[in-house]
Amino acid sequence: MTASIPVKELITYGDTHSFTPIALDLHNAEERLLPFAGKFFSETTLVEQIDFKAQSPTNRDVLHASLVKQYEGIKLNAKVKANIELIRDQQTFTVTTGHQLGLFTGPLYFIYKIIHTINLAERATQLYPGKAVVPVFWMATEDHDFAEVAAASINGAKVQWDKDAKGMPVGRLSLDDIQTVFSTLESVLGDGPKAAEILTFLKKCYQPGYNLAKATRLLVNELFGKYGIVIIDGDDAALKALFAPVVRAELENQIAFKSVSEVTNQLSKQYKAQVNPRECNLFLFEEGVRRRIDRTDHGFMLADTAIRFTLPELLKRLEERPEDFSPNVILRPVYQEVLLPNLAYIGGGGELAYWLQLRELFSTLNIPFPLLVLRNSVQLIETDEKVLMDKIGLNTKDIFLPVQQLYKSLLTNVESEDFYSLTKQLEYQAAAFEALAASVGEKDPTLVAHVQANEKFLQGLEKKLYRVARNKHSSTLAQIDRLKESVFPGGGLQERKDNIFTFIFRHGFEVMDELVQQLDPENREFTVLYL
């Protein structure tokens, strides 16, 4: 980093033009969302949540035993080990985030979610002496949409893991063929000490014989273990047994469909609903494949198969093998909150949008609903990008504007506005033409069209002069195009596409510490970091 460039700048989320109305309204604690959120996050409501959650029993012994088992054979940082032990204490609570098991972490927001959770847990522990707040990362190992997790964008190239997943939960996928992925990655990174360091690091985590869940646990533990992050995998027989009463209620009474449908109808009056409940919001593992359970007139069946069950058959299966049942997107948050002494969930706008559909379901099940926190969002800007911004004359807010608006702004600055914009003249002429049309129309209505044609001619002239200005400054406009693509790959926020190892390759693993240091868990604005 150079001293002449600011390390950090904050802008409003609205200035990014990249977040949905519901995400912005939740983040801004808009009153109309209060019935769906229950409470908005603040230091005060966090204290209230501690008291609220303390009244709800959590089977800490089973949770602790499962965590110890899941971490078997993994070298633990002292802080992680201490936090796992703290889970057993009634004065310990958690803040949680979760995500799919993206290849090599997937997009940057995977990293930002975990950092926000770590920092919020530390801040909460400092605020409330006598209480411990542990950061938890929930691995979504049971998801079976492999296409969503099979690639990473590193150094502008797509690193792809091609595999026939056959509907298997991604966490169980074997890494026996991972060497083909590393061959691509080696080509992308090229030679040099940083490339070798990254490859050695990743190969230690992604080894043949491991599955994706273990690799992701190792990777997150290596990146964040010193900060005490505790990683949990819900694909666990003992933990599923604790969730069995909710599964039974869903099979017998369609609890999710009834409560979530009503709330979704209310929410949809103002916002676009993120998910729609099904009559049965469960999957079943059958021969290693995760299949949706559908209700029928005569019982249940597995989607895309001829396998059918009666209710008693499924309940017997639940009693004997609760681990075979898997929640869908609507019941997964419930599963998490059943297991954890959790205070808050940190997520992206899309995630929190569907959480807002679930509060009534939590109330029906008598499970405390967590505080919802919009995760930190970050834009990383490299030195060469900042230099180009300064050359063109763009500030931080400018780069988030649509490219056509940037063109117009630039041309306004470098050309006399009258050169290509006849706006003022048109305003004057519009009134004159309107009066002229009215006068002419009284004499001969057929002549009105001629008046309107001349008005359109002036509007067309403005567009032609604007094209002249664009051609004159085409090289500068091309620089804007290159800058926008560099900063916003594919036209979207960088954090939704680029992978953290792009920046580790450029700046070393120290960039991780910089992110943890710079991101404030109570920051209400979008963070721009100049690297």
C-alpha positions, 0 to 999 in steps of 0.5 A: 500500500502507498501512503498517498492512497487512502487505505479505506473509504466508506460509502453507503450501500445505496451508492453501490447500486448493487443491493436489493430493496429488502437487503437495504431496508433490513440493513437500515432498520426500516420499520416496515420490516420489523414484523418479519425481523422481530428485532433489528441488530444493535448492542441493545438487542444483542443483550436482549438476545442473550437473555432470550436464548438463555431460556431455550435449552441447547444440548451442549453435550451432544454438540460438543461431542460432535464437534470434537469428533468432526475435528479428529485428526486436525491440528487445532489452534489453541483458540479453536480448541478453547472455543470448542470447550467453551460451547459446553458452558451455559454462559457461552453463546455463538454468532454464526454464518454459513455457506456452500463449499465453494472450490478453494472458498469460491467467491470473496464474500465467503471470506467476508462472511467469516471475517464479519462473524469473527469480528462480531463475536470478539466485539460481543465478548468484549461488551458483555463480561462474564459471557463468551461469544464464539464465532461459528461457520456452518458448512452447507455440506448437504447441498447437492447443487454441485454446479454452484460450487465447482468453480473458482475465478482466480487471476481472471481465469476460471478454475473448474472441477469437472465431476459427475456428482449425481445428486450427491451432497457436495460435502461427501464428494471424493477428491480423488480426481482433484489433481486435474483441478490443480493442473489448471490452477498451476497454469493459471498461477504460473511460476514464482514463489507466491504461486508455489506457496499457494499450491502447497497450501491448497494441496495440504487441504485438498488431498486425494482420499479426503472429501470436500467437507474435510478439505473445506474444514481444513482450509477454513481452519488454516485461514482463520483458526488463529481467530477461533472460528469453530466449523460445524458440519450438519451432516452428522447422525448425532446432530440430526437426532436432535433435529428429529422432532422438527422433522417429525412435525414437518412430516405430520403437520406441514408446519413450514408450509402453513406458517411460511406461506402466510408470511410470504404472502404478507412480505410479497406485498412489498418485496420479492419473495426469495423462496416458496415453501413446499408441502414437505420441506425435507430431503432423504438420502437414498443410496447416497443421493439426496432426493426431495420428499414430495407429498402425495394424496396417499403419502410421500414419494421421492422426486424423480423416482418411483419410491413411495412411503407412507407416513408411518414408514417415514416416521419409522425411518426417522426413528431408526436413521435420523441422519437420512433426513436433510432440511431444505433451504427453509428448514436448514436455518431451523436446524442450525438454531436448534443445535446452537446457542446462537444470537445472530446470523450474518448473511448476504442480502439474498440469504437474509431475505428468506430468513425474513420469511421464517420468523413465524415458523420459529415462533410455531416451533418455540425456537428463538429467532436470531438477529439478522445482520447484513454481512460486511461487503468490500471492494478491493481496488489495486494500485494500478486501478486507482492510478487509472481512476485518478487519470480519468478523474473518477472518485470512489462513488463514481466507479459504481455508476453505470458506464453510460452515466460515466461516459456522459459525466466525463464528456461533460467535464472535457467538452463544453456542454453545449457541444453535445447537449441541447437540453436547455435549448430543448426545454425552451424550444419544447414550450415554443413548439407546444404553443406553436402546435396548439396555434397551428392545430387550430388552423389545420390539425394536419400541420401539427405533425410537421411541428412535432417532426422539427422537435424530434429533429432537435432531439436527434441532433443532440444524439448525433453530437453526443456520438461525435464527442464519444468518438473524439474521446474514444480512447478515454472511454475505452479506459473506463470500459477496462476499469469497470471490467477490472473492478467489476468482473462480469459487470457485478460486484467483485465479491460475487465473482473473484476468489481470495487467492487472486489477492493472496497471489498479489499481496501474500497471505498478509492480505487476510490479516489486513481484511480482519483488521479493516472490517468493522462488524458494526460498520453500517456502510460499504467498505472500499479498500485500496491495496 
